[in-house]
Every structure is written in C-alpha cells, then in structure tokens.
C-alpha cells in the first residue's frame, strides 16, 4: 500500500495535515526525528517527507537505514524559514539510488 508521511516542525506538519496527510510527526530534536523516521520505516511508508533542517541533523541515520533502497522515497522540503545551507540534490540522489549511476552536472 502506498502511503505518505511527514516529519517536521509544527507549521509544516499542520499544513500537510490540512492537505490530507494522516501520517505525521511534529519533531523538535534530532532524537524525536530519528524515532519518527524509524516508526515510519516500520510502518512501511512509501514516501517520507522531511524538512531539510531535520534531514540534515539525522543524515547519517537516514543513510544507514535506507542505504541504496528505492523505497521509501525520502523527499526533503524547506521548513517555514526556507531552504537550508548544504541541502543535497534530491533528484541526483534518487537517480543514483534507483539506477546506481551518479548523474554529472
């Protein structure tokens, strides 16, 4: 079953809940983000949307847990304060995970 979940600050999560996303976790610390991420992995969520700020804080954990798996698809979005510095190129990462080839810019 295909499903979507969101991990982020209260404003971002509230917006997605209003848009119909039922699986949602408001997090304020990296420990809370890791717990929410692991819960969604256990629930076999297909798409996990996470704010860039939280994703950057738990990047090593995300990489260890999903490795080169195609699912769940991790989508990083800016939080209410906008894009963060050092965010990764999601499309290139996804292509590399799906076909195993890194795209050159």
Residue pairs with C-beta under 8 A, 6 or more apart in sequence:
1 44
1 46
2 46
2 47
3 23
3 43
3 44
3 45
3 46
3 47
4 21
4 23
4 45
4 46
4 47
4 48
4 49
5 21
5 23
5 24
5 25
5 40
5 43
5 45
5 47
5 48
5 49
6 12
6 13
6 16
6 17
6 21
6 23
6 24
6 25
6 48
6 49
6 50
7 13
7 24
7 25
7 27
7 33
7 36
7 37
7 40
7 48
7 49
7 50
7 51
7 54
8 26
8 27
8 49
8 50
8 51
8 54
8 77
8 79
9 26
9 27
9 28
9 51
9 53
9 79
9 80
10 26
11 79
11 80
12 51
12 77
12 79
12 80
13 24
13 25
13 26
16 24
16 49
17 24
21 49
23 40
23 43
23 45
25 32
25 36
25 39
25 40
27 33
27 36
27 54
30 54
30 57
30 58
33 50
33 54
33 57
33 58
34 58
34 61
37 48
37 50
37 58
37 61
37 62
37 65
38 65
40 48
40 72
41 65
41 66
41 72
44 72
45 72
46 71
46 72
46 73
47 72
47 73
47 75
48 72
48 73
48 74
48 75
49 75
49 76
49 77
50 74
50 75
50 76
50 77
51 76
51 77
51 78
51 79
52 76
52 77
52 78
52 79
52 83
52 84
52 87
53 79
53 81
53 84
54 79
55 62
55 74
55 76
55 87
56 84
56 86
56 87
62 74
66 72
66 74
68 97
68 100
69 97
70 97
70 98
73 94
74 90
75 90
76 87
76 88
76 90
78 84
91 103
92 102
92 103
92 105
95 101
95 102
95 103
96 102
96 103
